[in-house]
Structures are given as C-alpha cells and as structure tokens.
C-alpha cells in the first residue's frame, strides 16, 4: 500500500512539471524499507531510521525532508501517515568554496587542452569547449547539449535547461569566430550530427568524459589540489565568469541592482540569491563590500 501511495505521489509531482527523479528513487527506497518491516503507512521513527542509514548529516537531512514532504501530502488523504520531525535539521547543503581561476590559469588550461589527445580535432574540441565555458559562464551540461541551430545571430539559445527554462546568451565576436572555426573542423567528422561538440567517434560528448579530461588538464598545468582545497572542475569556469562579472559591477545602488538582475538572468539562476552568493567568493569582493559598508556608515553618522 505504501509503494502504491508513493507511485501516485511521484505521478502527481511529475504531472505538475517536476522531473522528480532523485526524489522518486529515495521514496521508493523508503517504501521498500518500511514494507520490509510490514509497515504500510509512514512511521516517523522508521523514516528517521531510514534517513540515518547514510553517513553524512546533510544527506540524512535531504532524505528525511523528502519523506516529510511526501508524508504531508499522503496525510491529507489518510491521517494514519505520520509526518516525521526534521531530526537532522534543514536540508540546505553547504556550498563548497569555489576555485576562481586567474586569467593566466585559464590561458594555460586552454593551451593544454589544445594539445590534448591523439588528434588535432580532439584538442580543438576541448579547447573550444572550455573556452566557451570561460567566456560565457554556461553550465557544462548546457554546452555539451548545444546544437548548431542554437547558434543564432543574437547569441546562443540555451534550450530547456535547469529548471526547464530557456534563455539567450550573448556572444562576443571573438567567441563566435572561435565556434565557427571549430565547426568547420568537425564538419567532416560528423556531418549529420547537429551537436556542436562531438567526440572522435562523431558522437556527442559525455559529461563523465569531459570531467575526466578536465581533471587531467588541471594536473598537467599544476593547479593546486588536495584535501582542504577547493575542488577544480569545469564548473569552476562558470564560477570564475560570475565572480569576474561581479567585479565589474558599477557603483550606485540602482545600477548595482540592475547589474545583479542582468547577471542572474544571463547565468540562468532561478533565484537571485544564487547570484548574490558569489559576493563571498573572493577576498577582493568581500573587501569591496566592507569598504562600501564603511562609507555608508560614515556618511550616515
């Protein structure tokens, strides 16, 4: 019975427009765990016990909150379902400290990418891909899904991305020229595939392969890695773009507000709070914020 209630809930969430994939897996796991104990309704103690099977507290909180939301829904139809208490606290995951690359590090990364692999086309693929991430702030998933038809006269059309939104990303002339050069090179390899970035087999790039190449390039150019240091990944190029854009923010409250809204829209953030988080990313930005606060206090006194 509990599994049937879970499946109905999953269908309702997906009908409302949510992908609901990871959550569905968690709820099915919880239902199987509960039914193995011959329980057909949500029991708070069982939910807490199931959530506690993983090691990290944020993971426990996430698992438990998934059941809490389901239990609230199920209880509306049947009061025998119990809503568990948030025993592991809130489910917000702590953000990792981002690694912000310098211009020199980006240049060395792209040079290493250009020389990567056994074929000039392989090097051109990764050099163009990572260069595009660095100068547009795209998510890696957005970049590897790009089609040639998405390169328009107005910029890159990013379709149905995170949170199922689409947006237009402006392109600098130099970026557009680099994309056109790469497309001419890869045309002979995969003339019928509409994806912008392809492997040597002529198939679209896979995220895991891109991550692996990026890690190898990071080692080659000697970027700092290890315990206690920020993890460097393709997403670091997006972090770097956001921080550099904030560092060019103009003075004045209204101009700052417009700049933040524009950057949030450009990056495809569903909530401006995700953009404001980058203000904490570098000592330079924090110093600028402190200086502005000091000036405000001095002028107000």
ABEGO torsion letter per residue (X at the ends): XAAAAAAAAAAAAAAAGBAGAAAAAAAAAAAAAAAAAGBABBBAAAAAAAAAABABAAAAAAAAAAAAAAAAAAAAABAABBBBBBAAEBABBBBBBBBBBBAAAAAAAAAAAAABEABAAAAAAAAAAAAAAAAAGBBAAAAAABBAAABBAAEBBBBGBBGGBBBBBBBBAAAAAAAAAAAAAAAAABAABABABBBAAGBBBBAAAAAAAAAAAAAAAGBBBEBGBBBBBAAAAAAAAAAAAAAABBBEAAAAAAAAAAAAAAAGBABAAAAAAAAAABAAAAAAAAAAAAAAAAAAX
